Amino acid sequence: MVSRTILVLFAVNLFTNAYCGNILFVPLAGHGSHYHVMLNTAEELLHRGHNITMLVADRHENQIVSSKNPTEAAIHFIYFPSLFTMDEYIGLMTNLTTAGLRGRYVDLMKEIFTYIEKHNEECSKSVISNPEIISTLRDSNFDLSISDLTGCIIYQYLHKNMGIPYVTLSAVLTVPHLTLFKNRMPINPAFMPEASSGLDHVMSFPERVKNVAMSLLILVVFNVRPHPYEEVSQLGLKIFFQDAELVLINTNFVLDFPRPVLPNTKAVGGLTAGPGRSLAVEWIEFLESAGEDGVVLFSMGSYANGIDEDVASLFAGAFAQLPQKVIWKLNGKPSATLTPNVKVVDWIPQNDLLGHPQIKAFVYHCGLNGIWEAVYHGVPMVAVPLFGDQFDNAQRLVSRGMAVKVDISTLTSDELAQAIRTVISDPIYKNNATRISAIFRDSPRTPKEQAADWIEYVIRHCDAKHLRSAALDLNIFQYLLLDVIAVLLLAFVTFMIILYCSCRLCFRGCRRLCGGLNKVKTE
């Protein structure tokens, strides 16, 4: 019996290693939440024996080397020359967060476009137009490349010029209707909210009007004035992923709103979520010192540096009203007076803390990675969205009954404190969070395993063309059946003209005939 088990294990290992591939990952910009989605996926593929390479900007090299992450130590990194420094990169991300915290939508949109422009300029000049980088990538003989949905489109260059198939891995839960339309995916604004709209899938008439208007506005902005992608479009490459073998999206319909997807689109939501690891002694002591009231975990993301005094005072004033202790994750000291129940730190083991029973609520800006961690551990939330997909993520939490959403542009200390008290004192939020967690975990394969399974599927078969929709080969007139409608309309008009002319001729003939008969009778 033992020998048979060993033989089976050996056969499984042999079968797995037979399909080991040489895989290139291209995360967005290099570090942050999108990077960690890639890193967790790469970790599973490393365990299966694949060779993993990551292409990132050299400004992140010290950050990666000093992290001492065993997964990163096993990955081969190719660093391309940065067009802006680490301080400038942090500044870009901080400006995004700050604009969101201040509730200034116009400033926020400017910062988003600035970030996209700089990122795409770096992609075209430092990667695609860099002979040394291209030579290194060519000599690496990759079997497959995997890129962030919004990342550098070097994967399309490799596909076009070297025949390397690619898979896109989206780190966001919602995809703009423009992207869905360009990739011929099903869209119906009647029940599919536009990205960044913050709408529910059950919409009133005014909300449906807003949803359609937002979709049309985005379509106009990115087609009439496509300046954020000018650098890459000049290279003759597409900014979308029509040629992708698979589209892996960091979503799961336990949280996301149901919608139609094509066969080559796979939901692998929760790539960064998993069991919490053991906490350090100082964390355990702090958590246990809170007693029955427990602890509130508060974070505005990796790039929430020293914030404005009025915003800091808003948060500090809310925490002062709570009986719970508060862990406030912030890079730098807040410019406000803090009460003794607040502990400010510049780094937290977020997933591990969320897995501890003393965490009673999670106040969060609704970045997707942290949401999946909260969903996994069943922690109720207070959603404070700042920009981008965070509004959509927040609405999905509210729709599932595990969060209260607040508006940062009008928020007061009293409102925030009341929202925190509500999610802690009202058992419905914890019950819903626990129920959603149970559904999310009820799967034979983890999200990382599912993503790795599909990636290996493409490697084994060299592509997944049989899952590709023929709609991708249709131009806009064919896809919207405008040519067919035009022909049918022309045929209908022609038929009506012929019918009209025939009836008119018949009518004239009848009149003449009747006139002739009347004339004979008169005579």
C-alpha positions as CSV (number, residue, x, y, z in Angstrom):
1,M,0.0,0.0,0.0
2,V,2.8,2.4,0.9
3,S,4.7,1.6,-2.2
4,R,1.6,2.2,-4.3
5,T,1.1,5.6,-2.7
6,I,4.8,6.5,-3.3
7,L,4.4,5.5,-7.0
8,V,1.3,7.6,-7.4
9,L,3.0,10.6,-5.8
10,F,6.0,10.1,-8.1
11,A,3.8,9.9,-11.1
12,V,1.9,13.1,-10.1
13,N,5.2,14.9,-9.6
14,L,6.6,13.6,-12.9
15,F,3.4,14.7,-14.7
16,T,3.5,18.2,-13.1
17,N,7.2,18.8,-13.8
18,A,6.7,17.7,-17.4
19,Y,4.9,20.9,-18.0
20,C,7.1,23.3,-16.1
21,G,7.4,26.5,-18.0
22,N,9.5,29.7,-18.2
23,I,7.0,32.4,-17.3
24,L,7.4,36.2,-17.3
25,F,5.3,38.4,-15.0
26,V,4.8,42.1,-15.7
27,P,3.2,43.7,-12.7
28,L,1.9,47.3,-12.8
29,A,4.7,49.8,-12.1
30,G,6.6,47.4,-9.8
31,H,5.3,47.3,-6.3
32,G,2.1,47.8,-4.3
33,S,-1.2,46.0,-4.3
34,H,-1.0,45.0,-8.0
35,Y,2.5,43.6,-7.5
36,H,1.4,41.4,-4.6
37,V,-1.4,39.9,-6.7
38,M,1.3,38.8,-9.1
39,L,3.6,37.7,-6.4
40,N,1.1,35.4,-4.8
41,T,0.2,33.8,-8.1
42,A,3.9,33.4,-8.9
43,E,4.4,31.7,-5.5
44,E,2.0,29.0,-6.4
45,L,3.7,28.4,-9.8
46,L,7.1,28.3,-8.1
47,H,5.8,25.5,-5.8
48,R,4.9,23.6,-8.9
49,G,8.4,23.8,-10.3
50,H,8.0,26.6,-12.9
51,N,10.7,29.2,-13.5
52,I,9.5,32.7,-12.8
53,T,10.9,36.0,-14.0
54,M,9.5,39.5,-13.1
55,L,10.0,42.7,-15.1
56,V,10.0,45.7,-12.8
57,A,11.5,49.2,-12.6
58,D,14.9,49.4,-11.0
59,R,13.6,52.0,-8.4
60,H,12.0,49.0,-6.6
61,E,15.2,46.9,-6.5
62,N,16.3,47.9,-3.0
63,Q,12.7,47.4,-1.7
64,I,12.5,43.9,-3.2
65,V,16.0,42.8,-2.1
66,S,15.5,44.1,1.5
67,S,12.0,42.5,1.9
68,K,13.6,39.0,2.6
69,N,10.5,37.4,1.1
70,P,11.3,33.8,0.3
71,T,9.1,33.9,-2.8
72,E,11.0,37.0,-4.1
73,A,14.3,35.3,-3.4
74,A,13.3,32.4,-5.7
75,I,12.3,34.7,-8.6
76,H,14.6,36.1,-11.2
77,F,14.1,39.8,-11.6
78,I,14.8,41.9,-14.7
79,Y,15.1,45.6,-13.8
80,F,14.5,48.2,-16.4
81,P,15.7,51.8,-16.0
82,S,13.1,54.1,-14.2
83,L,12.1,57.4,-15.7
84,F,11.2,58.7,-12.2
85,T,12.7,58.0,-8.8
86,M,11.2,56.1,-5.9
87,D,10.4,59.4,-4.1
88,E,8.6,60.6,-7.2
89,Y,6.7,57.3,-7.5
90,I,5.6,57.5,-3.9
91,G,4.7,61.2,-4.5
92,L,2.4,60.1,-7.4
93,M,0.6,57.5,-5.2
94,T,0.4,59.9,-2.2
95,N,-1.1,62.6,-4.4
96,L,-3.8,60.1,-5.5
97,T,-4.6,59.2,-1.9
98,T,-4.5,62.8,-0.7
99,A,-6.9,64.0,-3.4
100,G,-9.2,61.2,-2.4
101,L,-9.0,62.0,1.3
102,R,-9.8,65.6,0.5
103,G,-12.8,64.6,-1.6
104,R,-11.6,66.7,-4.6
105,Y,-12.8,64.8,-7.7
106,V,-11.3,67.1,-10.3
107,D,-7.8,67.0,-8.6
108,L,-8.2,63.2,-8.3
109,M,-8.9,62.8,-12.1
110,K,-5.9,64.9,-12.9
111,E,-3.7,62.8,-10.6
112,I,-5.0,59.6,-12.2
113,F,-4.2,60.8,-15.8
114,T,-0.8,62.0,-14.6
115,Y,0.0,58.6,-13.3
116,I,-1.2,56.8,-16.4
117,E,0.8,59.1,-18.7
118,K,4.0,58.6,-16.7
119,H,3.6,54.9,-16.5
120,N,3.0,54.5,-20.2
121,E,5.8,56.8,-21.1
122,E,8.1,54.7,-18.9
123,C,6.7,51.5,-20.5
124,S,7.4,52.7,-24.1
125,K,10.8,54.4,-23.5
126,S,12.4,52.2,-20.8
127,V,11.1,48.8,-21.9
128,I,9.6,48.5,-25.4
129,S,12.2,50.9,-27.0
130,N,15.1,49.7,-24.9
131,P,17.3,47.3,-27.1
132,E,19.0,45.9,-24.0
133,I,15.8,44.9,-22.3
134,I,14.3,43.5,-25.5
135,S,17.4,41.5,-26.1
136,T,17.3,40.1,-22.6
137,L,13.6,39.1,-22.9
138,R,14.3,37.5,-26.3
139,D,17.2,35.4,-25.0
140,S,15.1,34.2,-22.0
141,N,12.9,32.0,-24.2
142,F,9.7,32.6,-22.3
143,D,6.8,30.1,-22.8
144,L,4.2,32.6,-21.5
145,S,3.9,36.2,-20.2
146,I,1.4,37.3,-17.6
147,S,0.6,41.0,-17.2
148,D,-1.5,43.2,-15.2
149,L,-4.6,44.3,-17.1
150,T,-3.5,47.9,-16.7
151,G,0.2,47.2,-16.9
152,C,3.0,47.8,-19.4
153,I,2.0,46.3,-22.7
154,I,5.4,44.7,-23.3
155,Y,3.5,41.4,-23.4
156,Q,1.8,42.5,-26.6
157,Y,5.2,43.4,-28.1
158,L,6.5,39.9,-27.2
159,H,3.4,38.3,-28.7
160,K,3.5,40.3,-31.9
161,N,7.3,40.0,-32.5
162,M,8.3,36.8,-30.7
163,G,5.1,34.7,-30.8
164,I,4.9,34.4,-27.0
165,P,1.3,33.9,-25.8
166,Y,0.1,35.9,-22.9
167,V,-2.5,35.9,-20.1
168,T,-3.8,39.1,-18.4
169,L,-4.3,39.1,-14.7
170,S,-6.5,41.9,-13.4
171,A,-5.8,43.1,-9.9
172,V,-9.2,44.9,-9.9
173,L,-12.6,43.5,-9.4
174,T,-14.5,45.7,-11.9
175,V,-13.5,46.3,-15.5
176,P,-14.6,49.5,-17.3
177,H,-17.3,49.1,-20.0
178,L,-14.9,50.6,-22.5
179,T,-12.4,47.7,-21.9
180,L,-15.2,45.2,-22.0
181,F,-16.5,46.7,-25.3
182,K,-13.1,46.8,-26.9
183,N,-12.6,43.1,-26.1
184,R,-16.1,42.2,-27.2
185,M,-17.3,41.1,-23.8
186,P,-21.1,41.3,-23.0
187,I,-22.3,44.6,-21.6
188,N,-25.7,45.7,-20.4
189,P,-25.7,48.9,-18.3
190,A,-29.2,48.1,-17.1
191,F,-27.7,45.8,-14.4
192,M,-23.9,46.1,-14.9
193,P,-22.6,49.2,-13.1
194,E,-19.8,51.1,-14.8
195,A,-16.3,51.0,-13.1
196,S,-15.8,53.7,-10.4
197,S,-19.6,54.5,-10.5
198,G,-20.1,53.1,-7.0
199,L,-23.6,51.9,-8.1
200,D,-25.4,48.7,-7.2
201,H,-26.5,46.1,-9.7
202,V,-30.1,46.9,-8.7
203,M,-30.6,50.4,-10.1
204,S,-33.4,52.9,-10.1
205,F,-34.2,54.8,-13.3
206,P,-32.0,57.9,-12.4
207,E,-29.1,55.5,-11.5
208,R,-29.5,53.7,-14.8
209,V,-29.3,57.1,-16.6
210,K,-26.2,57.9,-14.6
211,N,-24.7,54.5,-15.4
212,V,-25.2,54.9,-19.2
213,A,-24.0,58.5,-19.1
214,M,-20.8,57.5,-17.3
215,S,-20.2,54.7,-19.8
216,L,-20.6,57.0,-22.8
217,L,-18.4,59.7,-21.1
218,I,-15.6,57.2,-20.6
219,L,-16.0,56.0,-24.2
220,V,-15.7,59.6,-25.5
221,V,-12.8,60.6,-23.2
222,F,-10.6,57.6,-24.1
223,N,-11.4,57.7,-27.9
224,V,-11.7,61.4,-28.7
225,R,-8.8,62.3,-26.4
226,P,-6.7,59.2,-25.8
227,H,-3.6,61.1,-24.6
228,P,-2.8,58.8,-21.6
229,Y,-1.9,56.0,-24.1
230,E,-0.2,58.1,-26.7
231,E,3.3,56.8,-26.0
232,V,2.3,53.1,-26.5
233,S,-0.2,53.7,-29.3
234,Q,2.6,55.3,-31.4
235,L,4.4,51.9,-31.3
236,G,1.5,50.2,-33.1
237,L,0.4,48.2,-30.1
238,K,-3.1,47.8,-28.7
239,I,-3.9,49.1,-25.3
240,F,-6.4,46.3,-24.8
241,F,-6.0,42.5,-24.6
242,Q,-7.9,41.1,-27.7
243,D,-5.1,38.5,-28.3
244,A,-4.9,37.3,-24.7
245,E,-5.2,33.5,-24.3
246,L,-7.0,34.0,-21.0
247,V,-8.2,36.9,-18.9
248,L,-7.9,36.2,-15.2
249,I,-9.9,38.6,-13.0
250,N,-9.4,39.1,-9.3
251,T,-13.1,38.6,-8.6
252,N,-15.5,36.2,-7.0
253,F,-19.3,36.4,-7.3
254,V,-19.7,35.8,-3.6
255,L,-18.8,39.6,-3.5
256,D,-19.0,40.8,-7.1
257,F,-22.3,41.3,-8.9
258,P,-23.2,38.4,-11.3
259,R,-22.7,39.3,-15.0
260,P,-22.0,37.3,-18.3
261,V,-18.4,36.4,-19.1
262,L,-16.8,34.8,-22.1
263,P,-15.2,31.3,-21.8
264,N,-11.7,32.7,-21.7
265,T,-12.5,34.9,-18.8
266,K,-11.9,33.3,-15.4
267,A,-12.8,34.6,-11.9
268,V,-9.9,33.9,-9.5
269,G,-10.8,36.5,-6.8
270,G,-9.0,36.5,-3.4
271,L,-5.4,35.8,-4.6
272,T,-3.9,37.6,-1.6
273,A,-6.2,36.1,1.0
274,G,-5.5,33.1,3.2
275,P,-5.0,31.9,6.7
276,G,-3.3,34.3,9.1
277,R,0.2,33.5,10.4
278,S,1.3,33.7,14.0
279,L,1.6,37.2,15.3
280,A,4.6,38.6,17.1
281,V,4.4,38.9,20.9
282,E,3.9,42.6,20.9
283,W,0.9,42.4,18.7
284,I,-0.7,39.7,20.8
285,E,-0.1,41.7,23.9
286,F,-1.7,44.7,22.5
287,L,-4.7,42.8,21.1
288,E,-5.3,41.0,24.4
289,S,-5.0,44.2,26.5
290,A,-8.1,45.5,24.7
291,G,-10.4,43.1,26.7
292,E,-13.9,42.4,25.6
293,D,-14.2,45.6,23.6
294,G,-11.7,44.4,21.1
295,V,-9.7,46.4,18.5
296,V,-10.5,48.4,15.4
297,L,-8.0,48.1,12.6
298,F,-7.7,51.3,10.5
299,S,-5.7,51.7,7.2
300,M,-5.9,54.0,4.2
301,G,-3.4,51.9,2.2
302,S,0.3,51.7,1.5
303,Y,0.7,55.3,0.4
304,A,-1.3,57.2,3.0
305,N,1.6,59.3,4.3
306,G,1.4,62.2,6.7
307,I,-2.2,63.5,6.0
308,D,-3.6,67.0,6.4
309,E,-4.3,68.2,9.9
310,D,-8.1,68.5,9.3
311,V,-8.3,65.0,8.0
312,A,-6.1,63.6,10.8
313,S,-8.3,65.5,13.4
314,L,-11.4,63.9,11.9
315,F,-10.1,60.4,12.3
316,A,-8.6,61.1,15.8
317,G,-11.8,62.7,16.9
318,A,-13.8,59.6,15.9
319,F,-11.4,57.2,17.6
320,A,-11.5,59.2,20.8
321,Q,-15.2,58.3,21.1
322,L,-14.7,54.6,20.9
323,P,-14.2,52.1,23.9
324,Q,-12.1,49.9,21.6
325,K,-8.4,50.2,21.0
326,V,-7.4,51.3,17.5
327,I,-4.5,50.3,15.4
328,W,-3.9,53.1,12.9
329,K,-1.6,52.2,10.0
330,L,0.0,55.4,8.7
331,N,3.4,56.3,7.2
332,G,4.4,59.2,9.5
333,K,2.8,60.7,12.6
334,P,-0.7,62.2,12.3
335,S,-0.9,66.0,12.8
336,A,-3.5,65.6,15.5
337,T,-3.8,64.9,19.2
338,L,-4.4,61.2,19.9
339,T,-6.1,59.5,22.8
340,P,-4.4,56.6,24.6
341,N,-6.5,54.0,22.9
342,V,-4.8,54.7,19.5
343,K,-1.6,53.0,18.4
344,V,0.0,54.5,15.2
345,V,2.3,52.2,13.2
346,D,3.9,52.5,9.7
347,W,3.4,48.8,8.9
348,I,1.0,46.1,9.9
349,P,0.7,42.4,9.2
350,Q,-2.8,43.1,7.9
351,N,-3.9,39.6,6.9
352,D,-2.6,38.1,10.2
353,L,-4.3,40.8,12.3
354,L,-7.6,40.3,10.5
355,G,-7.4,36.7,11.3
356,H,-7.3,37.4,15.1
357,P,-10.7,37.3,16.9
358,Q,-10.0,40.6,18.8
359,I,-10.3,42.6,15.6
360,K,-14.0,43.7,15.7
361,A,-14.0,46.1,12.7
362,F,-11.9,47.1,9.8
363,V,-12.0,50.8,8.7
364,Y,-10.5,50.7,5.2
365,H,-10.2,52.7,1.9
366,C,-11.4,49.6,0.1
367,G,-8.3,48.5,-1.9
368,L,-9.2,45.0,-3.2
369,N,-6.5,43.0,-1.5
370,G,-7.5,44.1,1.9
371,I,-11.2,43.5,1.1
372,W,-10.5,39.9,0.2
373,E,-8.5,39.4,3.4
374,A,-11.5,40.8,5.4
375,V,-13.9,38.6,3.4
376,Y,-11.7,35.5,4.1
377,H,-11.6,36.2,7.8
378,G,-15.2,37.4,8.1
379,V,-14.5,40.9,9.5
380,P,-17.2,43.6,9.2
381,M,-16.1,46.9,7.7
382,V,-16.5,50.6,7.5
383,A,-15.8,51.5,3.9
384,V,-14.1,54.8,3.2
385,P,-13.4,54.8,-0.6
386,L,-11.0,57.4,-2.0
387,F,-10.6,56.8,-5.7
388,G,-10.9,54.4,-8.6
389,D,-12.4,51.0,-8.1
390,Q,-12.6,51.6,-4.3
391,F,-16.1,53.0,-4.8
392,D,-17.2,49.9,-6.6
393,N,-15.6,47.6,-4.0
394,A,-17.3,49.5,-1.2
395,Q,-20.8,49.2,-2.8
396,R,-20.4,45.5,-3.1
397,L,-19.6,45.2,0.6
398,V,-22.7,47.2,1.4
399,S,-24.8,45.2,-1.0
400,R,-23.7,42.0,0.8
401,G,-24.5,43.5,4.2
402,M,-21.1,43.3,5.7
403,A,-20.1,47.0,5.7
404,V,-21.3,50.6,6.2
405,K,-20.1,53.1,3.6
406,V,-19.2,56.7,4.4
407,D,-18.4,59.7,2.1
408,I,-15.0,61.1,2.9
409,S,-15.9,64.5,1.3
410,T,-18.7,65.2,3.9
411,L,-17.6,62.9,6.7
412,T,-17.4,64.1,10.3
413,S,-15.9,62.5,13.4
414,D,-19.3,61.8,14.9
415,E,-20.5,60.1,11.7
416,L,-17.3,57.9,11.5
417,A,-17.6,56.9,15.2
418,Q,-21.3,56.1,14.7
419,A,-20.5,53.9,11.6
420,I,-17.8,52.0,13.6
421,R,-20.2,51.5,16.5
422,T,-22.9,50.3,14.2
423,V,-20.9,47.5,12.5
424,I,-19.6,46.4,15.9
425,S,-22.8,46.5,17.9
426,D,-25.3,45.3,15.2
427,P,-24.8,41.5,14.9
428,I,-26.2,41.5,11.3
429,Y,-22.9,42.9,9.9
430,K,-20.8,40.2,11.6
431,N,-23.3,37.5,10.7
432,N,-23.2,38.5,7.0
433,A,-19.4,38.8,7.1
434,T,-19.2,35.2,8.5
435,R,-21.7,33.9,6.0
436,I,-19.8,35.5,3.1
437,S,-16.5,34.1,4.4
438,A,-18.0,30.6,4.6
439,I,-19.2,30.8,1.0
440,F,-15.9,32.2,-0.2
441,R,-13.9,29.4,1.4
442,D,-16.3,26.7,0.2
443,S,-14.2,25.8,-2.9
444,P,-12.2,22.7,-3.7
445,R,-9.3,25.0,-5.0
446,T,-7.9,28.2,-3.6
447,P,-7.8,31.3,-5.8
448,K,-4.0,30.8,-6.2
449,E,-4.5,27.2,-7.2
450,Q,-7.2,28.1,-9.7
451,A,-5.1,30.8,-11.3
452,A,-2.1,28.5,-11.5
453,D,-4.3,25.7,-13.0
454,W,-5.4,27.9,-15.9
455,I,-1.9,29.3,-16.5
456,E,-0.6,25.7,-16.7
457,Y,-3.5,24.8,-19.0
458,V,-2.3,27.5,-21.5
459,I,1.4,26.3,-21.2
460,R,0.4,22.6,-21.8
461,H,-1.6,23.4,-24.9
462,C,0.5,26.4,-26.1
463,D,-2.6,28.5,-26.3
464,A,-6.4,28.5,-25.5
465,K,-7.7,29.6,-28.9
466,H,-10.7,27.3,-28.6
467,L,-12.0,29.6,-25.8
468,R,-11.6,32.7,-27.9
469,S,-14.8,34.4,-29.1
470,A,-15.1,35.1,-32.9
471,A,-16.5,38.5,-31.9
472,L,-12.9,39.7,-31.4
473,D,-12.3,39.5,-35.1
474,L,-15.3,41.7,-35.9
475,N,-15.0,45.4,-36.4
476,I,-17.4,47.7,-34.6
477,F,-19.9,47.8,-37.5
478,Q,-20.0,44.0,-37.7
479,Y,-20.1,43.6,-33.9
480,L,-23.1,45.9,-33.5
481,L,-24.7,44.5,-36.6
482,L,-24.8,47.9,-38.1
483,D,-24.0,46.5,-41.6
484,V,-26.9,44.0,-41.2
485,I,-29.2,46.6,-39.9
486,A,-28.3,48.9,-42.8
487,V,-29.0,46.2,-45.4
488,L,-32.3,45.2,-43.7
489,L,-33.3,48.8,-43.4
490,L,-32.4,49.4,-47.1
491,A,-34.4,46.3,-48.0
492,F,-37.4,47.4,-45.9
493,V,-37.3,50.9,-47.4
494,T,-37.0,49.5,-51.0
495,F,-39.9,47.1,-50.3
496,M,-42.0,50.0,-49.0
497,I,-41.2,52.1,-52.0
498,I,-42.0,49.2,-54.4
499,L,-45.2,48.6,-52.4
500,Y,-46.1,52.3,-52.5
501,C,-45.4,52.5,-56.2
502,S,-47.3,49.3,-57.0
503,C,-50.3,50.5,-54.9
504,R,-50.2,53.9,-56.6
505,L,-50.1,52.3,-60.1
506,C,-52.9,49.9,-59.2
507,F,-55.0,52.9,-57.8
508,R,-54.4,54.9,-61.0
509,G,-55.3,51.8,-63.1
510,C,-58.5,51.3,-61.2
511,R,-59.4,55.0,-61.5
512,R,-58.8,54.8,-65.3
513,L,-60.8,51.6,-65.6
514,C,-63.6,53.0,-63.5
515,G,-63.5,56.2,-65.4
516,G,-63.8,54.3,-68.7
517,L,-66.7,52.3,-67.5
518,N,-68.6,55.3,-66.3
519,K,-68.0,57.0,-69.7
520,V,-69.4,54.0,-71.6
521,K,-72.5,53.9,-69.3
522,T,-73.1,57.6,-69.9
523,E,-73.0,57.2,-73.6
